[in-house]
Amino acid sequence: SNLYELNKLIAENGDLYVLSFMKSDKMIYGKLPMWKMYADNGKGIRLKFSSELFKDTSICEIKKCEYKTKKEIQELVSAKNAEIKSINEKQSYLMKLQEDIAIYKYEYWRYEGEYRLIKRSNAPKFKTNSLGIISYIDIKIPLKYLSEILIGPMANQMIVEKTLQQLKDVLLDKYGNDNVKFKINKSKPFSFKSL
């Protein structure tokens, strides 16, 4: 079956990992949900990178997500399943297909305006979070592309000040990037406690 073949290929060549970006922070509607979902309920940080990162293909290609309705995704799956049956070289097709579908998301998430850096690896690391044990890989992005570090609205201010000083002293001074702006999001529009 195709699923067995794909799983075998993943075991041999590595699984896909995704690093997500928003291209612009001007989408007001998306700001607060993004802090809640992706930045530890507003206690985390947002890293802002220069647009030059999107042009640097030596890191990895960054692709814009395509948002589809449930029906459109079902039609896409049906079309791809039919296509697979007529392909002679299934292995390379299945690998490419897995990479292609990594940019599709349901229409509901359109407000995120997401871009994805997609990378394959068979040497993951592991960590725990609220969902349990998850696998991840390190993706190295040159510090020259980092332009801003924004601290979340619910962050502990004492920890923030200490961490910012460490970042400035150790990381940024060491690598000579003094163009990075540090900002603290002091607005607390609402509590991020569980609803």
C-alpha positions in Angstrom: 0.0 0.0 0.0 1.0 3.6 -0.5 1.1 4.3 3.2 3.4 1.4 3.9 5.7 2.6 1.1 5.7 6.2 2.4 6.5 5.0 6.0 9.4 2.9 4.7 10.7 5.9 2.7 10.4 8.2 5.8 12.3 5.6 7.8 15.1 5.6 5.2 15.2 9.3 4.3 13.9 11.1 7.4 10.6 12.8 8.3 9.5 16.3 7.6 9.9 19.1 10.1 8.3 22.6 9.8 9.4 26.0 11.0 6.5 28.5 10.7 6.7 32.2 10.0 4.2 35.1 9.5 5.3 37.4 6.8 3.9 40.6 8.3 2.8 41.6 11.8 0.2 44.0 10.5 -2.6 41.4 10.8 -4.2 42.7 13.9 -6.7 39.9 14.1 -4.0 37.2 14.2 -1.8 38.8 16.9 -3.5 37.7 20.1 -4.4 34.1 19.0 -0.8 33.7 17.9 0.6 34.7 21.2 -1.8 32.3 23.0 -1.2 29.3 20.7 2.5 29.6 19.9 4.2 31.6 22.6 3.3 29.9 25.9 0.1 31.9 26.5 1.8 35.2 26.0 4.9 34.4 28.1 7.1 33.6 25.2 8.8 35.7 22.6 8.4 36.6 18.9 11.5 36.7 16.7 11.3 39.0 13.7 13.5 38.3 10.8 14.4 40.6 7.8 12.7 39.8 4.5 16.2 38.9 3.2 15.8 35.5 5.0 13.0 34.6 2.5 15.4 35.1 -0.4 18.3 33.0 1.1 17.7 29.5 -0.5 20.9 28.2 1.1 19.0 27.7 4.4 15.9 26.1 2.9 13.1 27.1 0.7 10.3 29.0 2.5 6.9 28.4 1.1 3.6 30.2 1.6 0.8 28.0 3.0 -2.2 27.4 0.9 -5.5 27.5 2.7 -8.3 25.2 1.5 -11.8 24.2 2.5 -12.4 20.6 3.7 -14.0 19.8 0.4 -11.0 21.2 -1.6 -8.6 19.1 0.5 -10.8 16.0 0.0 -10.7 16.6 -3.8 -6.9 17.1 -3.7 -6.4 13.8 -1.8 -8.6 12.0 -4.3 -6.8 13.5 -7.3 -3.4 12.6 -5.8 -4.5 9.1 -5.0 -5.6 8.6 -8.6 -2.3 10.1 -9.8 -0.2 7.7 -7.6 -1.8 4.7 -9.4 -0.5 5.9 -12.8 3.0 6.7 -11.6 5.8 4.2 -12.3 8.4 5.7 -9.9 6.3 5.8 -6.8 9.2 6.4 -4.3 10.3 9.8 -5.5 6.7 10.8 -6.2 5.6 9.9 -2.6 8.5 11.9 -1.1 7.7 14.9 -3.2 4.0 14.6 -2.4 4.7 14.6 1.3 6.7 17.8 0.9 4.0 19.4 -1.2 1.1 18.7 1.1 3.1 20.2 4.1 2.0 23.6 2.9 -1.8 22.9 3.0 -3.9 24.1 5.9 -7.6 24.3 6.4 -9.2 27.7 5.5 -10.0 28.4 9.1 -6.3 29.2 9.8 -6.0 31.7 6.9 -5.7 34.6 9.4 -2.2 33.3 10.4 -0.8 34.1 6.9 1.7 31.4 7.5 4.9 30.6 5.6 6.8 27.3 6.2 10.4 26.3 6.1 10.2 22.6 5.5 13.2 20.3 6.1 13.7 16.5 6.1 15.7 14.8 8.8 16.3 11.3 10.2 18.1 12.6 13.3 15.5 14.3 15.5 15.9 15.5 19.0 13.2 15.1 21.7 11.6 17.4 24.3 8.4 17.5 26.3 5.7 20.1 26.3 2.0 20.2 27.3 1.2 17.7 24.5 3.8 15.1 25.7 7.0 14.1 24.0 7.6 15.8 20.7 10.4 15.4 18.2 12.2 18.4 16.6 15.3 19.3 14.7 17.7 22.3 14.9 17.4 24.7 12.0 20.2 27.2 11.9 19.2 30.7 10.7 22.1 33.2 10.5 21.9 35.8 13.2 22.3 38.5 10.5 18.6 38.0 9.6 17.3 38.6 13.2 16.0 42.1 13.5 13.8 42.1 16.6 13.0 40.2 19.7 9.5 41.0 21.1 8.7 39.7 24.6 5.2 38.5 25.2 2.6 40.5 27.2 2.4 38.0 30.0 6.1 37.5 30.5 7.7 37.8 34.0 9.4 41.3 33.9 12.3 40.3 36.2 13.1 37.3 34.0 12.7 39.4 30.9 15.2 42.0 32.0 17.8 39.4 33.0 17.4 37.4 29.8 17.6 40.5 27.6 20.9 41.5 29.2 22.3 38.0 28.7 21.2 38.0 25.1 22.8 41.4 24.5 26.0 40.5 26.3 26.6 36.9 25.1 24.8 36.3 21.9 24.5 39.6 20.0 27.9 41.1 21.1 29.7 37.8 20.4 28.3 37.7 16.8 28.5 41.4 16.2 24.8 41.9 15.4 23.9 45.2 17.1 21.0 45.9 14.7 18.5 43.7 16.7 15.8 45.7 18.5 14.5 44.5 21.9 10.9 45.3 22.7 8.6 44.3 25.5 4.9 44.0 24.7 3.5 45.7 27.8 -0.1 45.6 26.8 -2.1 43.0 28.6 -5.4 43.1 26.6 -6.8 40.1 28.4 -5.8 37.1 30.5 -4.4 34.1 28.7 -5.6 31.7 31.4 -7.5 28.7 30.2 -11.1 29.6 29.1 
